[in-house]
Amino acid sequence: MTTAARRRLLLAAICAAAVATIYVAQPVLARIGDDLGVPEADLGWIVTVGQLGYLIGLVLLVPLGDMFDRRVLVARHLFLSAGGVLLAAVADRLWLLLSALALVGLLAVVVQTAVAYAADLSSPTERGRSLGVVTSGVILGILGSRVLAGGLAALWGWRSVYLASAVLLLVLASLALRLLPTDLRAERPTYGQVLLSLGHLFREGLFVSRGLIAFFLFASFGTLWSGLALPLAAEPWNLNTAQIGLFGIAGLAGALGAARAGRRADSGRAHRVTGAALVLLAVSWAATGQVTWSLWAVVVGVVALDFAVQAVHVSNQHLLTTAHPGRTSSVIGGYMIFYSLGSALGATATTAVYSTYGWTGSSVLGGAFALGALIVWGVERRIAAGDRRDVAV
């Protein structure tokens, strides 16, 4: 295995472990509630505080990657995250657990620092491949964390989930210091300059269009994964939580989508990949919407949706990091703000729509978000074509 390949795999593992710290609480919420005496209505805060911390970290921490040695930055974030996870493992009060998880969510943005680092470590001809591998680690972390957390909690209780996470984070922090290269750079902007440049990105056409695509893309993604359990648990299937969790395995196809999209982006086809994947995303809702009569149709829809989402996600990041090679951390952090807002909208809207219109309404909503992303892509391509004609004249 080449040095470059080892680095990609290490950064992918770091992404998997870091993103897992946000999601491991989901399958063990009931156990946490029973242990700490948390009312069912308040359990949602255990997940929400991590997401809020993550959103803050995108703005305040990720841009630091354009200022400091990212090798050291990644390691320090992992060490601090391990401390937050350990605090969560020993928390005996809800406020202490929420404080710990807010800190963990804040530091989980090391994922975006690692993604930007992977892009900068790669040659232009391999940037998409590297982004695909590292993004695959994110997918595996999101899906695998739920499976592993459930198994560990069943054997040794919910606290063991956070203890295991802390050990893994410490190991990865040590490996990052040993195996990743020093991140040397000619210019070291101030924190104020970095935040100012982040604000300027929101005036640039490519950044805004790709951000809006990400917003609608992950709103569609959130609509599925935050709402699918509702019809699966209802008539005619009445599936239990373990059976519903198995549908997440189908989402592993997204890892394949990320890797393949990265290779195609390296060959200059990122724009085409985006358009084709967004069409697939919209069509996938026709299959997922058949949940009341066919579970196999749902599986097909889940595979298609996750494949499409990750293909677009990698293509977006490839185009943005290529366009802004000197500030990849800032551009990735800014882009992920759209991601977070879209995910939150999808998660919130799908439950509200389902309560009134059932899964048919949620499916229409998810398809509408997909069409929104496709419309933005079409407008972007039309503007780009007009600009090329103007240059030719």
Secondary structure, DSSP 8 states (H G I E B T S, - for coil): --HHHHHHHHHHHHHHHHHHHHHTTGGGHHHHHHHHT--GGGTHHHHHHHHHHHHHHHHHTGGGGGTS-HHHHHHHHHHHHHHHHHHHHH--SHHHHHHHHHHHHHHTTHHHHHHHHHHHHS-TTTHHHHHHHHHHHHHHHHHHHHHHHHHHHHHH-HHHHHHHHHHHHHHHHHHHHHHS-----S----HHHHHHHHHHHTT-HHHHHHHHHHHHHHHHHHHHHHHTHHHHHSTTT---HHHHHTHHHHTTHHHHHHHHHHHHHHTT-HHHHHHHHHHHHHHHHHHHTTTTT-HHHHHHHHHHHHHHHHHHHHHHHHHHHHH-TT-HHHHHHHHHHHHHHHHHHHHHHHHHHHHHHHHHHHHHHHHHHHHHHHHHHHHHHHHHHHHHHHHH-
